[in-house]
Amino acid sequence: MSDRHFEIVIVGAGAAGLAAGLAFARDGYRTALIGPLDSPRDGRTVALLNGSVRFLEALGLWPAIANHAAPLETMRIIDDTGSLFRPPPVAFRASEIDLPAFGFNIENADFVEILAEAARSREGLTLIDGQASSHSGDSELAHVTLGDGGSIAGKLIVAADGRRSRLREEAGIEGRTWSYPQTAVTAILAHVRPHRETSTEFHTRHGPFTLVPLPGHRSSLVWVTSPEHASELSALHDAALALRIERQAQSVLGAMRIDGPRGSFPMTGMAVDRFTAARLALVGEAAHVFPPIGAQGLNLGLRDVAALRDAVIDAGDEGEDPGSSNALRRYQRGRDIDVRLRTAAVDGLNRTLLSGYLPLDFMRGAGLLGLATIGPLRRAVMREGVLPRMGTPRLMQAAV
């Protein structure tokens, strides 16, 4: 396996890494993907927003994904903080912005398995079931050393190796991390009443409690709460936990039962000072981490991949290789504002929920009231949340 040469080498075989491998191989680049193809079932799901759906359609993956996903036609927010400035519930409907759905929700493990199956048969994509131990680069080429001592060379290395990215650290890219006094409890639920393709998010003083549709009378749960409360919930047996969830949800979906895996994860955040180094680009959680609010996490990672693909192709049109300084400059410029603005927005919303400071409660309540009553504002926010209009990668754009 020593000294094998590719145009693009991707480290990390999670959703972002697999999507990158499939995208670059689709466009004819000799691509290697390093990492084991597995995904644990832990109760987590991913809501693929409209731009991500378009991207996956372009990769030829959407029919397989759609069979396991439920549409999100309405997103409802209910203030359950007990604030003096409690606004009325707000419902965002995809039909208001001429979409059949904001996106589709699918179990994370199912999504990764579909990507992995496509990667196994994708021409031009070489899968290496190993671990990258180190990397180095120069003006002409970059090298990745594998755990078995072999070496892979490429013009561009894509670091998709997660929030604890070894490649990011080796490249000297600063990663500023922070934590929240919160833990997310996740589960897959079955319930008596239909969800009617509606995602319901209760804003509580400890964070959002969110029910997101899955196919049939099923939904996924993300319950962001205090670490102590999360520990208590995690210790409950399935029937007792289902009852607690039903009560917290104000019985909007009727009686519930646990219908899949459960999980629990501390809430953290991470931001980088730059997204590139010599012949290296960061994507996904190697580049940004923030709480599961507004379905932005993986969608932002897929936008990284689509934007990097555009930057590489544009540089190639000018006669430059995939890891050239010009390609990396294009990528840095395209991702900087998008990632920073969304990180700040999600972090800010989460912190206002945690605060009992009355002026912040008033501002948050006034904002939700404005969204409920001012149609043009609500539609503008919906469009920006689903897919930003500025700098949208080409494979995520609506067909004209």
N, C-alpha and C positions, 0 to 999 in steps of 0.2 A: 504493500500500500504506500510505500515511500515515494515521495516526489511526484505524486499524481497532480496534474495541472488542470484547472478549470478556469472559466472566466469569473464565476461568482461562487463563493463558498459561504454557506449559511450555517451558523452555529446555534443550535436550539431547535427542537422539533415540536414545540407547542403550536398553538394556532397561528401566531404571527409568523413563525419560522416556516411552517408548512405552506402558508399562503404565499410567502415570498418565494419559496422554491417553485411552487406551481406557476406563479406569475412570470418569473424570469425564464423558466423552461418553456412556457407557452410562447414567449417572444424569441425563442431560438438561442438563448444563452446556455452554454455548457455549465451546468449548475450542480454543485454538491450540497447535500443537506446532512449535517452531522447531529446525531442525537437519537435516543431511543423513541420509537413510535408507540407511546402509551399515554393514557390519560385516566387518572383515578376518578371514580364516581364518588362525589362528595356533596351532592345536592346543589351544586352551582349550575346556573344556566347563563346563557348569553342572549341578550336582545339585540339582534342584528338590525340596525337601522337602515333606512332606505338606500343610502350611499353604499353601505357594505353589501346590501343585496345586489345592487347593480354591479359591483366589483365581482362578486361570486358568480353572477350570471355570465360575465365576460370570461371567467375562467372555466365555464361549462359545468359548474358544481351545483347550481341552484336546484335543479330538479330533485337530486338526492337529498339535499338539505330540507327542502320544502316538505317532504314526506314526514319529517320528524318535528316540524315547527308549527307554532300557532301564531296567527296574525295578531298584531297589536293595533286595533282600530281606534281605541280611546284610551287616554291616560288621565286618570283622575287623582287629584291631590286633596287630601282631607287634613285640616289642621287639628291635631290632637295634643297640642302642647299645653293646653290650659291657659294660654296667654290671655291677657286682658284685651288684646287686639286681634282676636281670633277671626280670620276672614271666612267667608262661606266656601264650601267645596268648589274646586275649579276642575272642569272637564275639558280636555284638549281632544278634538276629534280630527283624525287624519283627513276626512272628507273636506274640512275647512281649507286645506291647502292642496286640494285636488289629488290626494293620494288614497289608494284603497286601504293602506295601513302604514303606520309609522315604521314598522319593521316586523320582525318575526322572532319569537322566543324559542330557544332549543336548549336541551341539556348540553352542557359544555363537553361532556365525554362523547356524546353522539356526534357533535360538531367536529371534534378533533379526529374521531374515528373515520368520518367521511373524508376529511382532508387527507388523512394518512392513506386510506385506500386509493384515493386518486393519485397520491404521490408515488405509490408503488408501481403504477402503470404509466406514469407520465414519461414520455420519451424525452431524453435530454436531461433528466433529473436522476442523479446518482445518490442513493441513500447509504449512509454510513452509520451503522448502529454502534456508536461508540461515544466517547467523551473527548472534548477538546481540553488539553491540559495547558496550552499556552499559545500565543501567537506573536508574530513579529512582522514588520513591513518595511519596505524601502521605496525608493522612487519608482521602481518598476514592477514590484510584485510583493504580495503578502503571503505569509506561511502560517499554517495552523498545525501545531503538533498534537497528535492524538495520544490517548492514554496508553496505547500499545507501542508507542515509539515511532509510528509512521508519521508522514508529513504530507499535508495537502497544500497546494499552492493555488492562488487565485489573484485576479486583478482587483477584486473587491471582496472584503469580508463583511458579512452582515451579522451583527451581534443581535441575536434573538434569544439570548440565554437567560432572560428573566431579570427580576429585580436585584438579584445578587450577582449580576453579570461579571464574570471573571475577565472577559475581554474588555469591558468598560474600565475596570480597575487597572488592567495592564496598560491601557492606552492613556492613563492619567486623566481621564475625564471625571471631574468632580460630580459626585452624586449627593445632593443635600437631602437627608431623610428626616422625617418627623413622624410622630405617632399621635393617635387620638385616644382619649379615655373611653374607647369603644371596642366592642367585638361584634362581628357579624355572625349570626346563627343562620344556617341555610338548611333547607329541606325541600323535598318534593311532596306535594299534598294531593289527595283526592277530596272532592267536596260534593255536597248534594246539589247545590244550585249552580246553574251555568255561569261562567265568568263573562259571557257575551263579548269575548275578545277585548275585555277592558282590564288594563293594569291599574291597580289601586295602591296608592302610596299614602300612608298615614305619617304625617310629620309629628313625631313625639319629642319630648324634651331630651331623650337620650339618642335620637337619630331617627332615620326613616324606617318604617315597617312596611315592606312592599310585597304585594302579591302580583305575580306576573303570569299570564295565561300560558298553558301548555295544551297540546291536543286533548280533546275530550273534556271531561269534568275534572281537570287536573290543573294545578298551578305550582309555580315555584315560589319559595319564600326567601326573602332576605330581611332579617330582623336585626337591625343595628341597635345595640343597647349597651349598657355598662358591662364591663368584664365580670362583675360579681353576678349580675342578673343572667348573663350568658352562660356562666358556669352552672347556675341553678337550673336553667332551661335544658342544658345539655345532659344533666344528670337524670332528667325525667325519662320514664319509659314512654313508648310511642303514644299510647292512648292519652296519658296525662299531658304530654306536650301538645298533641292535637287539640285538646280542649283549651289549653292556654292560648294557642294561636287563634282559635275560633273566637274566644272572648276579646282578644286584642283587636281582631278584625271586625268587631262589632257585629259578628254573624252575617256579614254581607254575602258570604258564599255558603252559609248554612253549616251543618255538621261537617267535620273534617276528620281525615285519618292520614297518618303518615304513609306515603306510597312510594317510597324510594329512599335513597341514602340521605344522611344528615351530615352536617359539618359545622365547624366553628373556626373563625379566623380573626386575629387581631387586626384592627384598622390602622393602616400606616400610609404615609405618602412619601414620594421621592421625585425630585426634579434634578435635571442635569444642567450644567452650565453651557454645554454644547452637544450636538448630536453626531458629530463626526470627529475622526482623527485620520492620520495618514492611512489611506486605503481601508478605512473602517467606517461603517454607518450603524447607528443604533436604531432598533425598531422595537415596538411593543414595550413590555415592562422593563426592558433594559434601558429605556429612555424616559419613562414616566410611570408613576404609580399614584393612584388616589382612590378615595372610597367609592363603593358601588352605588353612585347616585347619578341618575339621569342616563344610565346605560352608555356612558362615554368611554369606559376603559378599553375594551377590546375593539370597539369601533374606531377609536383613535389609533390603536395599533395597526388595524387594517388600512387606515388612511396613511400611516407611515409607509407601509409597504407599497401602496399604490403611488404615493408621491416619490418614493425612491425609484420605483420602476420608471416613472416619467423622466426623472432627472438623468438616469442612466441612458435612456433612449435618446433624449435630447442631446446629451454629450456625444453619443455615438453618431448622431446625424452630423455633428461637427468634426468627426474624425477622431474623437478621443475615446479612451477605453473606459470601462465601467467604474473604475476606482480613481479616475483622474481628479485632480483638484477642482476642476470646473464642475464635474458631476456632483461632487460632495458639497461644493458651495451652493449649487442649485437646491440640493436637498436641505441643507441647513437653513437657507433663506425661506424655503417653503414651509418648513415645520415649526420654525421658531415662534411665530405669533400664534398659530393655531393651538399648539400644545400649551403654551404659557397662559393664554386666555382661558382655556377650558380647565386647566389645573386650578387657576385662581378662582374661577366661578364655582367649581365643585367644592373646593376647600372653604370658600366664603360661606356658601349655603350651609354646609355641615356645621361650621362654627356658630352660625346664628341660631341653629337649632339647639346647640348645647348651652348657649348663653341665656341667662335669665334677665339680661339687661333690657329694660323696657324700651329705650329708643331703638335698639336692634329689632326687638319684637314688632315694634310699630312699623319699621321700614319693611320687614319681611311681609307683614300682614298687608301693608299698603301695596306692595308689589304684587301679591297674589290677587288682591282685590282689583287692581288695575288690569291684570291678565284676564280676570273673569268678566270684566265689563267693557273693555276697550278692544273691539274686534281686530283692528289693524295691528295693534301691539301684540295681541295674542298670536296672530298668524305669523308675524315677523319672528317672534321667539320660537314658534314651532318649526319654522323653516330653518332657522339657524341651528336649532338643537338637533334636527334630523340630518341636515347636511349644510355646511357653510357654503355660502355663495362665492366667496373669494378664495381663490387658490384650490378649488376642488380638483383632485386628480382626475385625469381624463377617463379612466375606466369607471369612475363613480358618477360621472355626469349623466344627466338625462339625455336620451336620444332626441335630436332636434328633427 
